Amino acid sequence: MSLTSQSCRLQTQWQQRLRLMVGHNCVHQPVRIVSRALSNTHNGTLKLFHDCQQNIRTNQWYWGVRPKEPKSRRGESLILKNFNTRLHNDYGVVNPPFSLQFRAMSSSRHAIHYARQRNASRGPDLRKCQSIEEIAQMAHDHLENMSPPDIAAFWTLASRFIGRNYRNPGGRPQQQQQQQQDLESQLESVLLRTIGNINRFRTRDLAQTALGFAKIVNIINTRGRGHLQGTPPQIIMHNLLIGEKSLQQQIIFQSIANASMHLLSEFEPRCLSSLAYANAIAGSFQMLNDGNALFVHIAWESIPLLGEFNSQGLANLVWSFEKVGASNPRLFEEVANTIVALDHLGEFTPQNLSNILLAFAKADESNPRLFRKVAEHIIDAPDNHLENFEPLALVNIVLAYATANESDTRLFKKVADHITALNNLLSFKPHELSNMLWAFAKAEVSHPRLFQKVADHIISLHTLGGFKPHALTNIIWSFSKAGESNPKLFKKMARHIVALDNLGDFKPRNLSDILLAFAKAEESNPQLFKVVSDHIVTLDNLGGFDEQALANLVWAYAYSKESNAMLFEKVADHIAALDNREGFKPQAVSDILWAFEKAEVSHPRLFKVVADHIVTLDRGAGSPI
């Protein structure tokens, strides 16, 4: 009998005996553990038996359960303990195969690998530390005794401390400099041990370490703003974990990816989603030796296990794939099928739902059944159900539906009614207000009371300094698109833009969309149009303006009767000098010619170039305008 045949026969026997022990209704998860562990063994079950018998160290296995562990986990651990006992009694196997052993124990969150290491040489109790300096000092002092779980715990705690308010230890400048040098040396020693021992890490260690690294990187990028700013610990972490041109960050995450590749088949759903999430928030997209991206492997391993992912895991998974641009239609489809097949969505938090829908929308993964399922869940819930939604979750829900062109009028109305019933909108950030209005305008769902409430809120603000150019643009565009006239709001927006020192933060499309919205809403504001034209005329070139932005720009000036000869001449010279005008759509060409005619601005060269281009196209020598 071949080794493969013996392996299959023993695998079948193990599954049958497990069913006898725990019953058919409880057997799915343990059987999958056994089957997967055996199927992923390169040399078959008999080789595993041989290996485990050669490595017997003790007849006692640490199947301990944490005192505060959920009852469901304790029950699963007892089932697996019983299974281990029967293997010993029936087959004389003192040590179960390691892949089975680890897979089973990771299901109960207490792998034997961890228990052995903790009992062999206990590492430092990092939980006692209260700052990044304390944890670095303790880790450095116990560096030789730190196991992979200890190292993973270190980076988790470090990610929490690095974001806290920094307290200057005081002392003379020389002392402070020495303290910072000591901290850098200690953190560097832990980092070197992490990378040097990364191949000894098990699945949970890898996922936890990656997540700790990613959170630190994210904090540094969002708060520290680079290696020259931030607190001293953040500057040190930047130099160690990110480095010049992010070279160090790439090395670290590549090391984790390489170490994970051969263990991905053993990753639990939670660890798979954590690994994907860590790479996403760090902006890491690593390629492996087989030519595939790490995310491809994560998708392969996740799809068969989607039924075991919790709501947070599903949300993190699709969010991560969309965040890094890892297109995987099958994964998104299977995630949608998993959610749609559920009896209810009660276990999904508002943030889970909004993140899932927004990921599908941004990834351009159309799935009407998923969007319909979530809409029905929200609509059928009691009226006070939306009180559990944070402003960001509410906004992202409608934003996702509008982006995906899956508009549901009943859902939008329920959200709008909830918002208009609030005492105030102080809990909504500027970009949340702008995205919400954009979603309603894009979905063409009319709700005048909502627009009026947002307008009243913005008008009442002392300053619009918190509104970035994109938010200002979206708000003005949304009111114009929805046909919601509000002269006071437009006047306040215009006054704020005019008062700015310069318009350098505004993208070309922002400027053209703002002026187009003012023109279509017939809100006259000569001062705004003059400030924008003066800004554009002083630009070195108009290379940042695409064809539609140029068309919108001159159309807005012509329609508003705010013609500016210098601006029109600059636009005409730019278009006439282009080597390739194939990007101009017929509507854009028509709007540009109409604007010049309406504004009574003559530019023969522009009209000749456009005419020649049209004649060329008419002869079939080019692409449509």
C-alpha positions as CSV (number, residue, x, y, z in Angstrom):
1,M,0.0,0.0,0.0
2,S,1.4,3.4,-0.9
3,L,2.2,6.1,1.6
4,T,-0.6,8.3,0.1
5,S,-3.1,5.4,0.4
6,Q,-2.1,4.8,4.1
7,S,-2.5,8.6,4.7
8,C,-6.0,8.7,3.3
9,R,-7.0,5.5,5.2
10,L,-5.8,6.9,8.5
11,Q,-7.4,10.3,7.8
12,T,-10.7,8.6,7.3
13,Q,-10.4,6.6,10.5
14,W,-9.6,9.7,12.5
15,Q,-12.7,11.4,11.1
16,Q,-14.9,8.4,11.9
17,R,-13.6,8.1,15.5
18,L,-14.0,11.9,16.0
19,R,-17.7,11.6,14.9
20,L,-18.2,8.8,17.5
21,M,-16.7,10.9,20.2
22,V,-18.4,14.3,19.7
23,G,-21.4,13.5,17.5
24,H,-22.2,14.4,13.9
25,N,-23.7,17.9,14.8
26,C,-20.5,19.1,16.5
27,V,-17.9,17.6,14.2
28,H,-17.5,20.1,11.3
29,Q,-14.8,22.3,12.8
30,P,-12.6,19.5,14.3
31,V,-12.9,17.4,11.1
32,R,-11.9,20.3,9.0
33,I,-8.9,20.8,11.3
34,V,-7.9,17.1,10.9
35,S,-8.5,17.0,7.1
36,R,-6.6,20.3,6.5
37,A,-3.7,19.4,8.7
38,L,-3.2,16.0,7.0
39,S,-3.8,17.3,3.5
40,N,-1.1,20.0,4.0
41,T,1.5,17.5,5.2
42,H,4.1,17.0,2.5
43,N,5.2,13.5,3.4
44,G,1.9,12.0,4.6
45,T,0.4,11.0,7.9
46,L,2.9,8.2,8.7
47,K,5.8,10.6,8.3
48,L,4.1,12.9,10.8
49,F,3.6,10.0,13.2
50,H,7.3,9.3,12.9
51,D,8.3,12.9,13.4
52,C,6.1,13.4,16.5
53,Q,7.3,10.1,18.1
54,Q,10.9,11.1,17.6
55,N,10.3,14.4,19.3
56,I,8.5,13.2,22.4
57,R,9.4,15.3,25.4
58,T,6.6,14.7,27.8
59,N,3.4,12.6,28.1
60,Q,1.5,15.7,29.4
61,W,0.0,18.2,27.0
62,Y,-0.9,21.7,28.0
63,W,-4.6,21.9,27.1
64,G,-5.1,24.6,29.7
65,V,-8.0,27.1,29.2
66,R,-7.8,30.7,30.3
67,P,-10.1,31.4,33.3
68,K,-11.9,34.2,31.5
69,E,-12.2,32.4,28.2
70,P,-15.7,32.3,26.7
71,K,-17.7,29.1,27.4
72,S,-17.9,28.3,23.7
73,R,-14.1,28.2,23.5
74,R,-13.8,26.1,26.7
75,G,-16.2,23.6,25.2
76,E,-14.3,23.4,22.0
77,S,-11.0,22.9,23.9
78,L,-12.5,20.0,25.9
79,I,-13.6,18.3,22.7
80,L,-10.1,18.6,21.3
81,K,-8.6,17.3,24.5
82,N,-10.9,14.3,24.4
83,F,-9.9,13.8,20.8
84,N,-6.2,13.8,21.8
85,T,-6.8,11.3,24.5
86,R,-8.5,8.9,22.1
87,L,-5.6,9.2,19.7
88,H,-3.3,8.1,22.4
89,N,-5.4,5.2,23.6
90,D,-6.4,3.9,20.2
91,Y,-3.2,4.4,18.2
92,G,-0.5,4.7,20.9
93,V,0.3,8.2,19.6
94,V,1.7,10.2,22.5
95,N,2.3,13.3,20.5
96,P,-0.3,14.2,17.8
97,P,1.1,15.5,14.5
98,F,2.3,19.1,15.1
99,S,0.3,20.6,12.3
100,L,-2.9,19.1,13.8
101,Q,-1.9,20.0,17.3
102,F,-1.2,23.7,16.4
103,R,-4.3,24.0,14.2
104,A,-6.5,22.6,16.9
105,M,-5.1,24.6,19.7
106,S,-5.1,27.9,17.7
107,S,-8.9,27.3,17.4
108,S,-9.1,27.5,21.2
109,R,-6.7,30.4,21.2
110,H,-4.1,28.6,23.3
111,A,-1.5,26.8,21.1
112,I,0.7,24.2,22.6
113,H,3.6,26.0,21.0
114,Y,2.9,29.1,23.2
115,A,2.4,27.0,26.3
116,R,5.7,25.2,25.9
117,Q,7.6,28.4,25.4
118,R,6.1,30.1,28.3
119,N,6.9,27.2,30.6
120,A,10.4,26.7,29.2
121,S,11.6,30.3,29.7
122,R,9.3,33.0,30.8
123,G,9.8,36.3,29.1
124,P,9.1,39.7,30.6
125,D,5.7,40.7,31.8
126,L,5.3,43.7,29.5
127,R,1.8,44.4,30.8
128,K,3.3,46.2,33.8
129,C,4.8,48.9,31.6
130,Q,3.2,52.3,31.2
131,S,5.2,54.0,28.5
132,I,7.3,53.3,25.4
133,E,10.5,53.9,27.4
134,E,9.5,51.4,30.1
135,I,8.5,48.7,27.6
136,A,11.7,49.2,25.5
137,Q,13.9,49.0,28.6
138,M,12.2,45.8,29.9
139,A,12.3,44.1,26.5
140,H,16.0,45.0,26.1
141,D,16.8,43.6,29.5
142,H,15.1,40.3,28.8
143,L,15.9,40.1,25.1
144,E,17.4,36.6,25.1
145,N,14.3,35.2,26.9
146,M,11.7,36.8,24.7
147,S,9.8,34.2,22.7
148,P,7.9,35.0,19.4
149,P,4.7,35.6,21.4
150,D,6.5,38.0,23.7
151,I,8.0,39.9,20.7
152,A,4.5,40.1,19.1
153,A,3.1,41.4,22.4
154,F,5.9,44.0,22.6
155,W,4.9,45.5,19.2
156,T,1.2,45.5,20.1
157,L,1.9,47.4,23.3
158,A,4.4,49.7,21.5
159,S,1.7,50.7,19.0
160,R,-0.5,51.8,21.9
161,F,2.2,53.8,23.7
162,I,3.6,55.5,20.6
163,G,0.3,57.3,20.0
164,R,-0.1,58.6,23.6
165,N,0.7,62.2,24.6
166,Y,4.5,62.4,25.1
167,R,5.8,63.5,28.5
168,N,9.1,65.1,28.5
169,P,11.3,63.3,31.1
170,G,13.0,66.6,32.0
171,G,16.6,67.0,32.8
172,R,19.4,68.8,30.9
173,P,19.5,68.7,27.1
174,Q,22.5,66.3,27.3
175,Q,20.5,63.9,29.5
176,Q,17.5,64.0,27.3
177,Q,19.7,63.3,24.2
178,Q,21.3,60.4,26.0
179,Q,17.8,59.0,27.0
180,Q,16.7,59.2,23.4
181,Q,19.9,57.5,22.2
182,D,19.2,54.7,24.7
183,L,15.6,54.4,23.6
184,E,16.7,54.1,20.0
185,S,19.3,51.5,20.8
186,Q,16.8,49.4,22.8
187,L,14.1,49.6,20.1
188,E,16.7,48.7,17.5
189,S,17.8,45.6,19.4
190,V,14.2,44.4,19.6
191,L,13.6,45.1,16.0
192,L,16.7,43.1,15.0
193,R,15.7,40.2,17.1
194,T,12.2,40.3,15.6
195,I,13.5,40.2,12.0
196,G,16.2,37.6,12.9
197,N,13.7,35.3,14.5
198,I,10.8,35.9,12.1
199,N,10.9,32.4,10.7
200,R,10.3,30.9,14.1
201,F,7.0,32.9,14.5
202,R,3.8,31.0,14.3
203,T,0.6,32.2,12.7
204,R,-0.7,34.3,15.5
205,D,2.7,35.8,16.2
206,L,3.0,36.9,12.6
207,A,-0.4,38.4,12.4
208,Q,0.0,40.2,15.7
209,T,3.5,41.5,14.9
210,A,2.4,42.8,11.5
211,L,-0.6,44.6,13.0
212,G,1.6,46.2,15.7
213,F,4.1,47.4,13.1
214,A,1.3,48.7,10.9
215,K,-0.4,50.6,13.6
216,I,2.9,52.3,14.5
217,V,3.5,53.2,10.9
218,N,0.0,54.6,10.6
219,I,0.3,56.7,13.7
220,I,3.6,58.1,12.6
221,N,2.3,59.0,9.1
222,T,-0.9,60.6,10.4
223,R,0.4,62.3,13.5
224,G,4.2,62.6,13.2
225,R,4.0,63.8,9.6
226,G,7.5,62.5,8.7
227,H,10.8,62.0,10.4
228,L,11.3,65.7,11.1
229,Q,8.1,66.1,13.2
230,G,6.4,64.3,16.0
231,T,7.5,63.3,19.4
232,P,11.0,61.9,20.0
233,P,9.7,58.3,20.2
234,Q,7.8,58.8,17.0
235,I,10.9,60.2,15.2
236,I,12.9,57.2,16.4
237,M,10.2,54.8,15.3
238,H,10.1,56.5,11.9
239,N,13.9,56.1,11.4
240,L,13.7,52.4,12.5
241,L,10.4,51.2,11.0
242,I,10.0,53.4,7.9
243,G,13.4,54.8,7.0
244,E,14.4,56.9,4.0
245,K,12.0,56.4,1.1
246,S,10.2,53.8,3.3
247,L,13.0,51.3,2.5
248,Q,13.1,49.9,6.1
249,Q,9.3,49.5,6.1
250,Q,9.4,47.5,2.9
251,I,12.1,45.2,4.3
252,I,10.1,44.5,7.5
253,F,6.8,43.7,5.8
254,Q,8.6,41.7,3.1
255,S,10.1,39.6,5.9
256,I,6.7,39.0,7.5
257,A,5.2,38.1,4.1
258,N,7.9,35.6,3.3
259,A,7.6,34.0,6.8
260,S,3.8,33.9,6.4
261,M,3.8,32.2,3.0
262,H,4.5,28.7,4.1
263,L,2.1,29.0,7.2
264,L,-0.9,30.6,5.5
265,S,-2.7,27.2,5.4
266,E,-2.6,27.2,9.2
267,F,-3.9,30.7,9.7
268,E,-7.2,31.1,11.5
269,P,-9.8,33.4,9.9
270,R,-9.0,36.1,12.5
271,C,-5.3,35.9,11.7
272,L,-5.9,36.1,7.9
273,S,-8.0,39.2,8.2
274,S,-5.5,40.8,10.6
275,L,-2.6,40.1,8.3
276,A,-4.5,41.7,5.4
277,Y,-5.6,44.6,7.5
278,A,-2.1,45.2,8.8
279,N,-0.6,45.4,5.3
280,A,-3.5,47.7,4.2
281,I,-3.1,50.3,6.9
282,A,0.6,50.3,6.3
283,G,0.2,50.7,2.6
284,S,2.2,47.5,2.0
285,F,1.7,45.4,-1.1
286,Q,4.3,42.6,-1.0
287,M,5.2,40.1,-3.7
288,L,6.2,36.6,-2.9
289,N,8.8,34.3,-4.4
290,D,6.1,32.5,-6.5
291,G,5.4,35.7,-8.4
292,N,2.0,36.3,-6.7
293,A,1.2,39.0,-4.2
294,L,0.6,38.2,-0.5
295,F,-3.0,39.3,-1.0
296,V,-3.5,36.7,-3.6
297,H,-2.5,34.0,-1.2
298,I,-4.6,35.5,1.6
299,A,-7.6,35.3,-0.8
300,W,-6.9,31.7,-1.7
301,E,-6.8,30.7,2.0
302,S,-9.7,32.9,3.1
303,I,-12.4,31.9,0.5
304,P,-12.9,28.3,1.9
305,L,-13.1,29.7,5.4
306,L,-15.4,32.6,5.0
307,G,-18.2,30.9,6.9
308,E,-15.9,31.0,10.0
309,F,-15.1,34.7,9.7
310,N,-16.9,36.9,12.2
311,S,-18.4,40.2,11.1
312,Q,-15.3,42.2,11.9
313,G,-13.1,39.8,10.0
314,L,-15.3,40.0,6.9
315,A,-15.3,43.8,7.0
316,N,-11.5,44.1,7.5
317,L,-10.9,41.6,4.7
318,V,-12.7,43.4,1.9
319,W,-11.7,46.8,3.3
320,S,-8.1,45.8,3.1
321,F,-8.3,44.4,-0.4
322,E,-9.9,47.6,-1.7
323,K,-7.5,49.8,0.2
324,V,-4.4,48.4,-1.5
325,G,-6.1,48.0,-4.8
326,A,-5.8,44.2,-4.8
327,S,-8.6,43.3,-7.2
328,N,-10.1,39.9,-6.5
329,P,-13.7,39.6,-7.8
330,R,-14.1,36.0,-6.6
331,L,-13.3,36.9,-3.0
332,F,-15.8,39.8,-3.1
333,E,-18.4,37.6,-4.6
334,E,-17.9,34.9,-2.0
335,V,-18.0,37.4,0.9
336,A,-21.3,38.8,-0.5
337,N,-22.7,35.3,-0.8
338,T,-21.7,34.5,2.8
339,I,-23.4,37.7,4.1
340,V,-26.5,37.3,2.0
341,A,-26.9,33.7,3.1
342,L,-27.2,34.8,6.8
343,D,-30.6,34.7,8.5
344,H,-30.0,38.2,9.8
345,L,-27.2,40.9,10.2
346,G,-27.6,41.4,13.9
347,E,-24.0,40.6,14.6
348,F,-22.7,43.3,12.2
349,T,-22.0,46.6,13.8
350,P,-22.8,49.8,11.9
351,Q,-19.2,50.3,11.2
352,N,-18.9,46.7,9.8
353,L,-21.8,47.3,7.4
354,S,-20.6,50.7,6.2
355,N,-17.0,49.5,5.7
356,I,-18.2,46.4,3.7
357,L,-20.5,48.4,1.5
358,L,-17.9,51.2,0.9
359,A,-15.3,48.6,0.0
360,F,-17.5,47.0,-2.6
361,A,-18.5,50.4,-4.0
362,K,-14.9,51.7,-4.3
363,A,-13.6,48.4,-5.7
364,D,-16.3,48.6,-8.3
365,E,-17.6,45.2,-7.3
366,S,-21.3,45.3,-8.1
367,N,-23.5,43.1,-5.9
368,P,-27.1,44.2,-5.8
369,R,-28.2,41.3,-3.5
370,L,-25.7,42.4,-0.9
371,F,-26.8,46.1,-1.0
372,R,-30.5,45.0,-0.9
373,K,-29.9,42.8,2.1
374,V,-28.2,45.6,4.1
375,A,-30.8,48.1,3.0
376,E,-33.6,45.8,4.2
377,H,-31.8,45.2,7.5
378,I,-31.6,49.0,8.2
379,I,-35.1,49.8,6.9
380,D,-36.8,47.1,8.8
381,A,-35.1,47.9,12.1
382,P,-36.9,50.1,14.7
383,D,-36.7,53.9,14.1
384,N,-34.3,54.3,17.0
385,H,-31.9,51.8,15.4
386,L,-29.9,54.5,13.7
387,E,-29.1,56.0,17.0
388,N,-26.4,53.3,17.2
389,F,-24.7,54.6,14.1
390,E,-21.8,57.0,14.4
391,P,-21.9,59.9,11.9
392,L,-19.1,58.4,9.9
393,A,-21.0,55.1,9.5
394,L,-24.2,56.9,8.5
395,V,-22.4,58.9,5.9
396,N,-20.5,56.0,4.5
397,I,-23.6,53.9,4.1
398,V,-25.3,56.4,1.8
399,L,-21.9,57.2,0.2
400,A,-21.5,53.6,-0.7
401,Y,-25.0,53.3,-2.2
402,A,-24.5,56.4,-4.3
403,T,-21.0,55.4,-5.5
404,A,-22.2,51.9,-6.5
405,N,-25.3,53.3,-8.2
406,E,-27.5,51.2,-5.9
407,S,-29.7,53.9,-4.7
408,D,-32.6,52.9,-2.3
409,T,-35.0,55.8,-1.7
410,R,-36.4,54.3,1.5
411,L,-33.0,53.9,3.0
412,F,-31.9,57.4,2.1
413,K,-35.1,58.9,3.5
414,K,-34.7,57.0,6.8
415,V,-31.1,58.3,7.1
416,A,-32.1,61.8,6.2
417,D,-35.1,61.8,8.6
418,H,-32.8,60.7,11.4
419,I,-30.3,63.4,10.8
420,T,-32.8,66.2,10.5
421,A,-34.3,65.1,13.8
422,L,-31.0,65.6,15.6
423,N,-30.7,68.7,17.8
424,N,-27.5,69.8,16.0
425,L,-24.8,68.5,13.6
426,L,-21.8,69.3,15.8
427,S,-20.8,65.6,15.8
428,F,-20.4,65.6,12.0
429,K,-17.0,66.5,10.7
430,P,-16.8,68.8,7.6
431,H,-15.9,66.0,5.2
432,E,-18.7,63.9,6.6
433,L,-21.2,66.6,5.8
434,S,-19.8,67.1,2.3
435,N,-19.9,63.4,1.5
436,M,-23.4,63.0,2.8
437,L,-24.7,65.8,0.6
438,W,-22.7,64.5,-2.4
439,A,-24.3,61.1,-1.9
440,F,-27.9,62.5,-1.9
441,A,-27.1,64.7,-4.9
442,K,-25.4,61.8,-6.8
443,A,-28.3,59.4,-6.1
444,E,-30.8,62.1,-7.1
445,V,-32.7,61.6,-3.9
446,S,-34.5,64.9,-2.9
447,H,-34.7,65.8,0.7
448,P,-34.9,69.6,1.1
449,R,-35.1,69.5,4.9
450,L,-31.7,67.8,5.1
451,F,-30.0,70.3,2.8
452,Q,-31.5,73.1,4.7
453,K,-30.4,71.7,8.1
454,V,-26.8,71.3,6.8
455,A,-26.8,74.8,5.3
456,D,-28.1,76.4,8.6
457,H,-25.3,74.5,10.5
458,I,-22.6,75.7,8.1
459,I,-23.9,79.3,8.1
460,S,-23.9,79.3,11.9
461,L,-20.2,78.4,12.1
462,H,-17.8,81.1,13.1
463,T,-15.3,80.0,10.5
464,L,-14.9,77.5,7.7
465,G,-11.3,76.8,8.5
466,G,-12.0,73.1,9.1
467,F,-13.4,72.6,5.6
468,K,-10.8,71.5,3.1
469,P,-11.0,72.4,-0.6
470,H,-12.5,69.0,-1.5
471,A,-15.3,69.4,1.2
472,L,-16.1,73.0,0.0
473,T,-16.3,71.8,-3.6
474,N,-18.6,68.8,-2.7
475,I,-21.0,71.0,-0.7
476,I,-21.3,73.7,-3.3
477,W,-21.6,71.1,-6.1
478,S,-24.3,69.1,-4.2
479,F,-26.5,72.1,-3.6
480,S,-26.3,73.1,-7.3
481,K,-26.8,69.5,-8.5
482,A,-29.8,68.9,-6.2
483,G,-31.4,72.3,-7.2
484,E,-31.4,73.4,-3.5
485,S,-31.0,77.2,-3.6
486,N,-29.4,78.8,-0.6
487,P,-27.9,82.2,-1.3
488,K,-26.6,82.7,2.3
489,L,-24.6,79.5,2.1
490,F,-23.1,80.3,-1.3
491,K,-22.2,83.8,-0.1
492,K,-20.4,82.4,3.0
493,M,-18.5,79.8,1.0
494,A,-17.4,82.5,-1.5
495,R,-16.4,84.9,1.2
496,H,-14.2,82.2,2.8
497,I,-12.5,81.3,-0.5
498,V,-11.8,84.9,-1.4
499,A,-10.3,85.6,2.1
500,L,-7.7,82.8,1.7
501,D,-4.1,83.9,1.2
502,N,-3.9,81.8,-2.0
503,L,-5.7,79.0,-3.8
504,G,-2.7,76.6,-4.0
505,D,-4.5,73.9,-2.0
506,F,-7.3,73.8,-4.5
507,K,-6.9,71.2,-7.3
508,P,-7.8,72.5,-10.8
509,R,-11.0,70.3,-10.8
510,N,-12.0,71.9,-7.5
511,L,-11.8,75.4,-8.9
512,S,-13.7,74.5,-12.1
513,D,-16.5,72.6,-10.2
514,I,-17.0,75.4,-7.7
515,L,-17.4,78.1,-10.5
516,L,-19.6,75.8,-12.5
517,A,-21.8,75.2,-9.4
518,F,-22.1,79.0,-8.8
519,A,-23.0,79.5,-12.5
520,K,-25.6,76.8,-12.6
521,A,-27.2,77.9,-9.3
522,E,-27.2,81.5,-10.8
523,E,-25.4,82.7,-7.7
524,S,-23.5,85.8,-8.8
525,N,-20.2,86.6,-7.1
526,P,-17.8,88.7,-9.2
527,Q,-15.2,88.8,-6.4
528,L,-14.9,85.0,-6.3
529,F,-14.6,84.7,-10.1
530,K,-11.9,87.4,-10.2
531,V,-9.8,85.7,-7.4
532,V,-10.0,82.4,-9.3
533,S,-9.1,83.9,-12.7
534,D,-6.2,85.9,-11.2
535,H,-4.9,82.6,-9.6
536,I,-5.1,80.7,-12.9
537,V,-3.6,83.4,-15.0
538,T,-0.5,83.4,-12.8
539,L,0.1,79.7,-13.2
540,D,3.1,78.6,-15.2
541,N,0.9,76.3,-17.3
542,L,-2.5,74.6,-17.3
543,G,-1.2,71.0,-17.4
544,G,-3.1,70.2,-14.2
545,F,-6.4,70.9,-15.9
546,D,-8.0,68.0,-17.8
547,E,-10.3,68.5,-20.8
548,Q,-13.5,68.6,-18.7
549,A,-12.1,71.1,-16.2
550,L,-11.1,73.5,-19.0
551,A,-14.5,73.2,-20.5
552,N,-16.3,73.8,-17.2
553,L,-14.1,76.7,-16.4
554,V,-14.7,78.8,-19.5
555,W,-18.4,77.8,-19.6
556,A,-18.9,79.0,-16.0
557,Y,-17.3,82.4,-16.8
558,A,-19.3,82.8,-20.0
559,Y,-22.6,81.8,-18.5
560,S,-22.1,84.0,-15.4
561,K,-21.1,86.9,-17.7
562,E,-17.8,87.2,-15.7
563,S,-15.7,87.1,-18.8
564,N,-11.9,87.6,-18.3
565,A,-10.0,88.0,-21.6
566,M,-6.6,87.0,-20.1
567,L,-8.1,83.8,-18.7
568,F,-9.7,82.9,-22.0
569,E,-6.6,83.6,-23.9
570,K,-4.5,81.4,-21.6
571,V,-7.0,78.6,-21.9
572,A,-7.1,78.9,-25.7
573,D,-3.3,79.0,-26.0
574,H,-3.0,75.9,-23.9
575,I,-5.5,73.9,-26.0
576,A,-4.0,75.1,-29.3
577,A,-0.6,74.1,-28.2
578,L,-1.6,70.5,-27.3
579,D,-0.1,67.8,-29.4
580,N,-3.0,65.4,-28.7
581,R,-6.6,66.6,-28.3
582,E,-8.2,63.1,-28.5
583,G,-9.2,63.4,-24.9
584,F,-11.7,66.1,-25.6
585,K,-15.2,64.7,-25.7
586,P,-17.8,66.3,-28.1
587,Q,-19.6,67.9,-25.2
588,A,-16.4,69.5,-23.9
589,V,-15.5,70.8,-27.4
590,S,-19.0,72.2,-27.8
591,D,-18.9,73.9,-24.4
592,I,-15.6,75.5,-25.0
593,L,-16.6,77.0,-28.4
594,W,-19.9,78.1,-27.0
595,A,-18.1,79.9,-24.1
596,F,-15.8,81.8,-26.4
597,E,-18.7,82.8,-28.6
598,K,-20.8,83.8,-25.6
599,A,-18.0,85.8,-24.0
600,E,-17.2,87.4,-27.3
601,V,-13.6,86.5,-27.0
602,S,-11.8,86.0,-30.4
603,H,-9.1,83.5,-30.8
604,P,-8.7,82.4,-34.4
605,R,-6.0,79.9,-33.7
606,L,-8.1,77.9,-31.3
607,F,-11.1,77.8,-33.7
608,K,-8.8,76.7,-36.6
609,V,-7.1,73.9,-34.5
610,V,-10.5,72.6,-33.5
611,A,-11.9,72.8,-37.0
612,D,-8.9,71.0,-38.5
613,H,-9.2,68.3,-35.8
614,I,-12.9,67.8,-36.6
615,V,-12.2,67.6,-40.4
616,T,-9.5,65.0,-39.7
617,L,-11.9,62.9,-37.6
618,D,-14.5,63.2,-40.3
619,R,-12.1,61.5,-42.7
620,G,-11.7,58.6,-40.3
621,A,-8.1,59.4,-39.4
622,G,-8.6,59.6,-35.7
623,S,-10.6,58.9,-32.6
624,P,-13.9,60.6,-31.8
625,I,-13.6,63.9,-30.1
